[in-house]
Amino acid sequence: MTYSSATTSFTKFFAQPDFGYRRNHFAIAFSSKISFVNFAVRSSTLSQDHYPDDYNDIESFKKGKSYVWWEPGILIRGGFKNLQAFTQVTYSIHDEALPYCNKTFSVGIIAPFNIKSNKTK
């Protein structure tokens, strides 16, 4: 049995303005990310006979078309002054049928540190 494979890559540039509310150690923000995405194919041994859906996706990526996506989201974070947990949900809206998961859920920890000295003279 012969295996087929494809190696792909993508480049994504984006701007993400947001607006929100922050109070003490809690924040909620709504974001509106505008992304410019470009897919590329480094190599592919897929055949249309054995993998028709994947083959068509790879062939469309070879054309080098760039895509514009709108990715609205919501971020909630809270905790202490120097340690906060966050969760973010985003949804990608685009008019292309791409093999891409259009929902993202993230969780994490924010631990800010200040490299400036706050010493007074």
N, C-alpha and C positions, 0 to 999 in steps of 0.2 A: 504494500500500500504506500502510495506517495502522498506526502503531506504538502499542502500549499500554505503560503504565508504572505503577509504584506507588512511592510514597515512604513509607518506614517509619522508625520510630525505636524504640529500646528504652532502658529504664532498668534498671540492675542494682545492687542493694545486696547486700553480702555480708559475712560474718564468716569469717575463715580461721585457725582455730587450727591449730597444727602442733606436732610433736615431732620431735626429731632428735638428731643427734650432730655435735659440732664438735671438731676437733682441729687446732691450729695454723692452717694455711691451707687446710683442707679441711672441707666440711660436707655432710651429707646430711639431708634432712628429709622427713617424710611429712605432708601437709596434708589437711585435710578441710573444704573450703570449702562453706558453706551459702549459697546465693544466692536472692534474691527478684527475679524478672525480670518486667517488664511491657512488652509490645509495643504500639505505637500505629501508626495509619495516618494519614499527613498528607494523602495524595491517592492516588487510584487510578482508572485508566481500563481496568483489566482486565475482560474479559468472560468469562463462564462458557463460552461457546461455543468461544472460541479458546484459552483458557488455564485449563482446568478445575482442575488441581491448584493452580496459583498463586492462582487466584480463591478457592478454598476456604480456603487459608492466610490470605489477606488478610481474608476475611470473619470468620474466627475471631479474628484480631487486633483487628478492629473492636469485638468484644464486650468488650474491656478486661479480660480475665481475667489475673490474676497467676499466675505459676508459681513453684514451689519446686524448686530443683535441688540435688542433692548432687554435689559435684565433688571427688573424692579425687585426690591427685596426689603426685608425688615430685619433689624438687628436689635437684640435685647441683651443688656449686660448689667451685672450688678455684683456687689461684694464689698470688699474693704478698700481702703485708699490705695494700697499697693498690691492688691491681688483681687482680680475680678474674673468671674466666669462669663462667657457669652454664648449665645446661640444666634445663628443667622439662617434665614430661609430666602432663597432667590429663585426666580423663575425666568427662563429664557424665552423671549418671544421673537420669532423670526419666521419668514415666509417660505423657507426652504425645507424640503423633506430630507433631513440629515440624520445619520446614525449617531445621535447625540442625546444624552439624557438632559432634558430641559429643566429639571428641578434639582436644586442643590440644598442640602442641609448641613450646616457646620456647627460644631461646638468647640470650645477651646478655653484657654486660660490667658488672661492678660496680666502681665507682671511688669509694669513700667519701672524704669529706673532713671534717675536723673544724674547725668554726668557733670552737671554744673554744680559748683559749690554755692551753698546758700549762706555762707559766712558773711557777717556784717563787719565792717571796719570800725 
